[in-house]
Amino acid sequence: MIRTGKASALIALCCAVAGAGLAGCGDGARAGSIPGAEALLDDEDLFTGAKKFDVDGRSVNVSCSGVAVPGRPVVVLLHGGGDGLDAMADLQRTLGEKGRTCSYDRLGAGASDRPDGPQTFEDSGKVLTGVIDRVGVGEPVVLAGHSLGGLISARYAPEHPDEVAGVVLLDATSPTQTADLEREIPADATGPAAELRDQSLAIFRGENPERLVMPDGEVASAGDIPIEVIQHGKQYLAAVPEYGPGLESAWAAGQQQWRALSTRSEASTAVNSEHYIYRDEPAVVVRAIDRVVAQAAEDELFG
């Protein structure tokens, strides 16, 4: 997860607990180049490769792979905080072999514009809607979000039923992340745990590259769309002195909370994965996305 040898294990843990909100938490060297970055098409809606679009006056960097398959929803990947769309390039390439798959840099990430000020989930949702309008070929899409990208996906889906046909959450940030952290690491904690607490809470308040403020909230219902929730199996958060086991329990409980998104949610554990499940066990992620895509396609056909 960490780019330089000077970065501590504490910051690695903070990246996960805080939804990877610190700049530099991603490991760009481990990700592949953007699929087909030079293969741009003239058709503005069916392009492949990387392209920038104007969304409410801001430039948003978008990448797409593969072709639209009739009856198959487009997949939109959402990277974690501190990452960019490059981080999920290998996954995008693999999924693009089956159908159109896209990703984008949120404001403050990658090659997209910086935000003018603090952002809310509503603000990030407007950008996501603008991206879906460009890449979704007029049909609801399947969202697959990692960490903070999962949190954004899960907040977006209930508010946009006409845009979202299914969701895959990859170790998504807990809906009660602030309360979880404040409960598990008390204010009088010292040492590395205190550092983790203070840095994470600052990230939740908006001190992150995207300037996104992330308040806790109840899990709203997205109806009965297909949803898969996948959590990490290697308990690396347990490495936090004294408070690690509690953090792991809180993280697992947060994953279970996301099941309330839909009456058709499934939860599983990637037993050989730490936080970056799509890197540690890419086949697990591909199978989950394929299942949700197939279920969403069937819903559209027979709904």
N, C-alpha and C positions, 0 to 999 in steps of 0.2 A: 504493500500500500504506500510505502514511503519512498521518495525519490532520492534522498541523500542519506549518507551514513550518519550525519550529525543529528538527524531527526530521531527523537526518542520513541520508545515503545509507548510511552504515555500519549504522545500525539497520535499515534496509530489508533490507540483505543478511543481517543477523543473523536477522531474522524468517524468511527463507527457509531458511537453513542450519540453524537451530534448530527448524524446523517451525513458524515463526511463533509462538513461545512467549511473546513479550513482550506484556504488556498494551498495547493501543493499536496493534498491528501491523495490524489490520484497518482497512478504510476503509468504515465504515458508511454514509457519505453516498453511496457508489456502489451500494449494494445497495438493492433494492426493499423495500417493506413486506411483512410476512408475509401471504401469500395468505389471504383470507377470515378475518381475525383475529377478526371479530365474529360469524361464521356458525357458532356452536357448535350441535351437535346433542345431543339428550338421550341418545342411545345412546353409552355410554362407550367402546365399542370402535371405533365408526365415525364419530367426531367429525371435523369439519373446522375449520380455524383453529388457534389456540393454546390449549393447555390444560395444566395442571400435574397431575402424578401423583406419588403416593408410591412411591418405590423404596427398599426397605430403610430406611425412616424418613427419607429425604431427598426434598425436593421437586424434581422434574425437569420443566423446561419443554419441551413437545413441540408441534410444529406439523405439521399434515397438510393436503394438498390433493388434490382429485380423489376419485374413487370407486373402490372395489375392483372390478377386472375379473376375472371367472372365468378361471382359467388364467394370469393375469399376476401374477408376484410383485410384492409391494409393494417400492418402492425406499426405502431409508433413507439419507439424506445425513449425512455427518459433516464438520463444519467444521474448519478448521485452528486451531492454537493461537493465542490472542489474539483470535480471532473469536468470534461466536455464530451461532446459526441464521439470524439476519437476513442474514448475509453471502451465504447461498445461496438467498435468497428468490426471486430471479428464476429461477434454475434449477429450484427446486421448483415454481414456478408453471407453467413450460413443461412439465415432466414430468407435472404433475398433470392436464394436458389429455388425457393418454393413459391414465392409471391412477393409483392411489393412491400418493402420494409423501409421505414424512414426513422431518422433521429434528428435532434436539433439542439443547438446551444441555447440555453435559457439566457435572458439578459444578465450580464455579469459573468458569463461563462464563455470559454472558447473564443470564437470569432464574432460573436454577437455583440451588439452595443452594450455599454454599461448602463445600468438604471440611473435615472435622474435623482432618485431618492429612495427611501425605504419602500419595499414591496410587500404586498399582502398576497394571500392565496388567490384573491380575486384578480389581482394584477397578473400573477403567473398564469392564471386560467385564461385570461384574455389572449396572452401570447400563444398558449397551447391551442385555443380555438382558431387563431389565425393560421397556425401551422396545419391543423387538421383540414381547414378550408382549402389549403393549397395542395395537400398530398392525399386526402382521403377519397378521391374520385367520387365525391358526392354521396358516400355511404358511411355509416358509423365505423369506427376503427376499434382495434384492440390495443389497449395501452399496456406496456410492460415497463415498470419503473423500478429502479434500484435505489434503495436507501431513501434519500430525500426525494428522488424522482418517484419512488413508490408512494411517499406521503402526498406529494402533489397529485399523483394519479388518483389516489383514494379520496382526496378532497374534491377533485374535479368531477369524477364520474356521477355522483348523486345529483349534482347540479346541472348536468348536461346529458340527460338520457338520450337525446337524439344524436349525440356525437359519439357515444361510447357503447360498443357492443360486448365488451369483455375486458377484464383486467387481470394482469399477472403481477404480483407484488414480490419483489426479490429482496428479502431482508429489509423490508420497508421500515422507515423510522416510525416509532410508536406514536399513536394519536395522543398519548399522555406523557410525552417525553420529559417535559419539565417537571411534572409531579413525580414521575418515576425517579428522576435523578435526585431531586430534593429529598425524596423519601429514603433512597438507598444510601446516599452520601450526605450526612448531616452537615449543617453550616459550620460546626466546630471541628470538622475533619482537618487533618494536617497532611503535609507531604504530597506525594503524587496524586492521591485521591482528591485532595483539595484543589490541586491544579486542574485536574480533569473536570471537576464540578464547575469551577469558575469559568474555564474556557468554554465549556459546553453551554452553560447558561447564557454567556455572552453571544454565542452563535445563535441560540434560539431567539434572542432579542433583536437579531438583525445584523450582528457584527460578523458578516460572512461575505464572500465575493458577490453574491447575488443581492445582498442587502434585504433578504427575505426574512420577515418577522414570522415566527412559527408558533403561534399560541396553541396550547392544548385545546382539544375539542372532542365532543362526542362523535361517534362513528355514525354517519347518516346512511340511509339505505339507498342503494342503487337498484332496488327491485329484485329481479330474479336473473340478472345477467350472469354468465359464467365467470367465476373468479377463482384464481388459485393463489394461495399465500404460501411462500416457501421461505423458511428460516434457516439460518446457519446451524450446523451441527457441531462443529469444533468450538468449544467454549473458551475462546480466546479472551473474552471480557473477564473471565475468572482470574486473569493475571493481575488485575488491579488489587493492590494490597488491601486486605481486610474486607473490602466491599465488593470484590469481584463476583462471588457467587450470587449476591443479591442483584447485581446488575444483569447477570445472565437470566435470572428468574424474571426480572421485570421486562427484559427484552422479549422473552418467550411469551409472557402474558400480553404484551403489546401486539404480537403477531396474531394471537388468538382473538384479540379485540377486532382486528380487521375482518374477521370472518362475518361480522355483522353487516358488512357491506351488501351482502346478497343472500337470499335463501338458497342459492346454488353455489356456495363457496366450498372450496376444498383446501385443507392445510396439510403441509408435508414438511419434512426436514431433510436438507441436503447434508447427509451425515459426514461427508468428507470436505465440507466447505467452511471457510471463515466468512467474512462479510461479503467478499466479492464472489458470490455464488456463480455468476456467469463466467468467471475465469476459472474458478476451482473445479466446477462440474458443469461445463457448458452443455453437455448432453441432457442433463436434468432440466435445464432451463428451456432448451429447444423443445423437448417433449411437452413440457407444461404449456408453452406458448402454442404449440401445434394443437394441443387438446382444446384450449380455449378458443382458438381460431375456428376449429372444426365445429365446436358447439355453437359459437356465434353465427357461423354460416348456416347451420341447420335452423337456428332460430329465425334468421332472416328469410329462409326458404319456406318454413312452415308456420311462421308467426302470423 
